Amino acid sequence: MPALAVLLASTLALGACNRTADEAFGERVRAYLLENPEVIEQAVQKLGEKREIEAAQAASSVLATKRAALEQDPRDFVANPQGTITVTEFFDYRCGYCKVAAVEMAKIIAENPDVRVVFKEFPIFGEQSDETAAIMLTDLVKPKTLELHDRLMAERSLDDAAIDRHLRAVGIDPAAARKAAEAPAIQRQLEETHELAASLGINGTPAFVIGDRLISGADMESVKAAITAAQAAKIGG
């Protein structure tokens, strides 16, 4: 039994509480933790793991009820639309971790035609993120979405000038795109995506949903492992 557990057990065995005993116990615990700080680190790690598991379980319980919104919303851009395995990504163009993930996602899309990727515009980093997401949801941008997506993810300084530069580079008039982005329908779509994310406990980017798995952060090894598992299940099934 770990030393701290022995300390706790021996104190509880007293069967009663009093101020003197409590103070002595507190000092002993404090001294032990100061001498063994790794115990705190281990406890924090265990707590983090427990919360991740609980969050994943909570999300899994509602995934089935949100499947259509996650995978079949006709308003979302989809790469490899004929694919039989779906990856849904929630992202923000100003998210540094999303930019890291985007490199791997581009490879996944290019190398796995059986993997359809649903892009969920989930702006959480302020007005610039909101504007960029709205522009990307316009009909003007749709034919160039994947090319423009890769450009914006590779852009280190995402401001109005950079966005306009990339729009022109793919043949889109920035003024027209910004005007189209003001459509109430686009704002509703963004609001509904935020509601969907909230229902799944997603509050950061990137986040990926693959089958019954919710993967938070740019954990691309887990994303690729989930895709591989889904591909194997398709073959086995």
C-alpha positions as CSV (number, residue, x, y, z in Angstrom):
1,M,0.0,0.0,0.0
2,P,1.4,3.5,-0.9
3,A,2.8,5.4,2.1
4,L,0.2,8.1,1.9
5,A,-2.6,5.5,1.9
6,V,-1.1,3.9,5.0
7,L,-1.0,7.3,6.6
8,L,-4.6,7.9,5.9
9,A,-5.7,4.4,7.0
10,S,-3.9,4.7,10.3
11,T,-5.5,8.0,11.0
12,L,-9.0,6.8,10.1
13,A,-8.4,3.8,12.4
14,L,-8.5,6.2,15.3
15,G,-12.3,6.2,14.9
16,A,-12.8,9.8,16.1
17,C,-11.8,13.3,15.2
18,N,-10.4,16.0,17.5
19,R,-8.6,19.2,16.8
20,T,-5.2,18.1,18.0
21,A,-5.3,14.9,16.0
22,D,-6.5,16.7,12.9
23,E,-3.7,19.3,13.2
24,A,-1.1,16.6,13.7
25,F,-2.5,14.6,10.7
26,G,-2.5,17.7,8.5
27,E,1.1,18.3,9.3
28,R,2.1,14.7,8.6
29,V,0.3,14.8,5.2
30,R,1.9,18.1,4.3
31,A,5.3,16.9,5.2
32,Y,4.8,13.7,3.2
33,L,3.6,15.6,0.1
34,L,6.6,18.0,0.4
35,E,9.0,15.1,0.5
36,N,7.1,13.2,-2.3
37,P,5.7,15.9,-4.8
38,E,5.4,13.2,-7.4
39,V,2.3,12.0,-5.6
40,I,0.5,15.2,-6.4
41,E,1.6,14.9,-10.0
42,Q,0.3,11.4,-10.2
43,A,-3.0,12.4,-8.6
44,V,-3.5,15.3,-11.0
45,Q,-2.7,13.0,-13.9
46,K,-5.2,10.4,-12.7
47,L,-7.9,13.0,-12.3
48,G,-7.2,14.3,-15.8
49,E,-7.5,10.8,-17.2
50,K,-10.7,10.2,-15.2
51,R,-12.3,13.4,-16.5
52,E,-11.3,12.6,-20.1
53,I,-12.9,9.1,-19.8
54,E,-16.0,10.6,-18.3
55,A,-16.2,13.3,-21.1
56,A,-15.7,10.6,-23.8
57,Q,-18.4,8.4,-22.3
58,A,-20.8,11.4,-22.0
59,A,-20.2,12.3,-25.6
60,S,-20.6,8.7,-26.8
61,S,-24.0,8.5,-25.2
62,V,-25.3,11.4,-27.4
63,L,-23.4,10.7,-30.6
64,A,-26.0,8.4,-31.9
65,T,-28.7,11.1,-31.6
66,K,-26.5,13.6,-33.3
67,R,-25.2,11.4,-36.1
68,A,-27.2,13.1,-38.9
69,A,-26.1,16.6,-37.8
70,L,-22.5,15.5,-37.5
71,E,-22.2,13.6,-40.8
72,Q,-25.1,14.5,-43.1
73,D,-25.7,18.3,-42.9
74,P,-25.9,19.3,-46.6
75,R,-24.6,22.8,-45.7
76,D,-21.1,21.4,-44.6
77,F,-18.3,21.0,-47.1
78,V,-17.2,17.4,-47.4
79,A,-14.0,16.1,-48.9
80,N,-14.1,12.7,-50.5
81,P,-17.9,12.7,-50.4
82,Q,-18.2,9.1,-51.7
83,G,-16.1,7.7,-48.8
84,T,-17.7,5.2,-46.5
85,I,-15.9,6.2,-43.3
86,T,-16.7,9.6,-41.9
87,V,-14.4,11.9,-39.9
88,T,-16.1,15.1,-38.7
89,E,-13.7,17.9,-37.6
90,F,-14.6,21.0,-35.6
91,F,-11.9,23.7,-36.2
92,D,-11.0,27.4,-36.2
93,Y,-8.7,29.0,-38.7
94,R,-6.9,30.9,-36.0
95,C,-6.2,27.8,-33.9
96,G,-2.6,26.9,-33.9
97,Y,-3.3,23.2,-33.1
98,C,-5.8,23.1,-36.0
99,K,-3.0,24.3,-38.3
100,V,-0.8,21.4,-37.1
101,A,-3.7,18.9,-37.6
102,A,-4.5,20.4,-41.0
103,V,-1.2,19.1,-42.5
104,E,-2.1,15.5,-41.4
105,M,-5.7,15.9,-42.5
106,A,-4.6,16.9,-46.0
107,K,-2.6,13.7,-46.2
108,I,-5.5,11.6,-45.0
109,I,-7.8,13.1,-47.5
110,A,-5.3,12.6,-50.4
111,E,-4.3,9.1,-49.5
112,N,-7.7,7.7,-48.3
113,P,-10.5,8.2,-50.8
114,D,-12.7,5.9,-48.6
115,V,-12.5,8.5,-45.8
116,R,-15.0,11.4,-46.2
117,V,-14.1,14.4,-44.1
118,V,-16.8,16.8,-42.9
119,F,-15.6,20.3,-42.1
120,K,-17.4,21.9,-39.2
121,E,-16.7,25.6,-39.0
122,F,-16.4,26.2,-35.3
123,P,-15.0,29.7,-34.7
124,I,-14.1,30.3,-31.1
125,F,-11.2,32.8,-31.3
126,G,-13.0,36.1,-31.8
127,E,-14.3,38.3,-34.5
128,Q,-11.7,37.4,-37.1
129,S,-12.5,33.7,-36.7
130,D,-16.2,34.5,-37.0
131,E,-15.7,36.4,-40.2
132,T,-13.4,33.8,-41.8
133,A,-15.8,31.0,-41.0
134,A,-18.8,32.9,-42.5
135,I,-16.9,33.6,-45.7
136,M,-15.9,29.9,-46.0
137,L,-19.6,28.9,-45.8
138,T,-20.7,31.1,-48.7
139,D,-21.8,29.6,-52.1
140,L,-19.0,31.6,-53.7
141,V,-16.3,29.8,-51.8
142,K,-17.8,26.2,-52.0
143,P,-16.1,25.2,-55.3
144,K,-12.8,26.3,-53.9
145,T,-13.2,25.2,-50.3
146,L,-10.5,22.6,-50.0
147,E,-7.9,24.7,-51.8
148,L,-8.8,27.8,-49.7
149,H,-9.0,25.8,-46.5
150,D,-5.4,24.6,-47.0
151,R,-4.2,28.1,-47.8
152,L,-5.8,29.6,-44.7
153,M,-4.5,26.9,-42.4
154,A,-1.0,27.5,-43.7
155,E,-1.4,31.3,-43.1
156,R,0.4,32.3,-39.9
157,S,-1.1,35.8,-39.7
158,L,-4.8,35.6,-40.5
159,D,-6.1,39.1,-40.9
160,D,-8.4,40.7,-43.5
161,A,-5.5,41.4,-45.9
162,A,-4.4,37.8,-45.8
163,I,-7.9,36.5,-46.3
164,D,-8.5,38.8,-49.3
165,R,-5.2,37.8,-50.8
166,H,-6.0,34.1,-50.6
167,L,-9.6,34.7,-52.0
168,R,-8.1,36.5,-55.0
169,A,-5.6,33.7,-55.5
170,V,-8.3,31.2,-56.0
171,G,-10.4,33.5,-58.2
172,I,-13.0,34.9,-55.7
173,D,-13.9,38.5,-55.3
174,P,-13.3,39.4,-51.6
175,A,-16.0,42.1,-51.5
176,A,-18.6,39.7,-52.9
177,A,-17.6,37.0,-50.5
178,R,-17.8,39.3,-47.5
179,K,-21.2,40.5,-48.6
180,A,-22.5,36.9,-49.1
181,A,-21.1,36.0,-45.6
182,E,-23.6,38.4,-44.0
183,A,-26.5,36.1,-44.9
184,P,-28.7,35.2,-41.9
185,A,-28.7,31.5,-43.0
186,I,-24.9,31.4,-42.5
187,Q,-25.1,32.9,-39.0
188,R,-27.7,30.3,-38.1
189,Q,-25.5,27.5,-39.3
190,L,-22.6,28.8,-37.2
191,E,-24.9,29.0,-34.2
192,E,-26.2,25.5,-34.7
193,T,-22.7,24.2,-35.0
194,H,-21.9,25.8,-31.6
195,E,-25.0,24.2,-30.2
196,L,-24.0,20.8,-31.6
197,A,-20.5,21.1,-30.1
198,A,-21.9,22.1,-26.7
199,S,-24.2,19.0,-26.8
200,L,-21.1,16.8,-27.2
201,G,-19.0,18.7,-24.6
202,I,-16.7,20.1,-27.3
203,N,-15.3,23.5,-26.1
204,G,-12.0,23.6,-27.9
205,T,-10.4,23.0,-31.3
206,P,-9.6,20.8,-33.1
207,A,-12.1,18.1,-32.2
208,F,-12.8,15.0,-34.2
209,V,-15.7,12.5,-34.3
210,I,-15.0,9.2,-35.9
211,G,-17.8,6.6,-35.4
212,D,-18.4,6.5,-31.7
213,R,-15.1,8.2,-30.8
214,L,-14.6,11.8,-29.8
215,I,-11.0,12.9,-30.0
216,S,-10.1,16.3,-28.5
217,G,-7.0,18.2,-29.6
218,A,-4.5,17.6,-32.4
219,D,-4.0,14.0,-31.4
220,M,-3.4,12.8,-34.9
221,E,-2.1,9.4,-33.9
222,S,-5.4,8.7,-32.3
223,V,-7.3,10.1,-35.3
224,K,-5.3,7.8,-37.7
225,A,-5.7,4.8,-35.4
226,A,-9.5,5.4,-35.3
227,I,-9.6,5.6,-39.0
228,T,-7.6,2.4,-39.4
229,A,-9.9,0.6,-37.0
230,A,-12.9,1.8,-38.9
231,Q,-11.4,0.6,-42.2
232,A,-10.6,-2.8,-40.7
233,A,-14.1,-3.1,-39.4
234,K,-15.5,-2.4,-42.8
235,I,-13.3,-5.1,-44.3
236,G,-14.1,-7.5,-41.5
237,G,-17.9,-6.7,-41.7
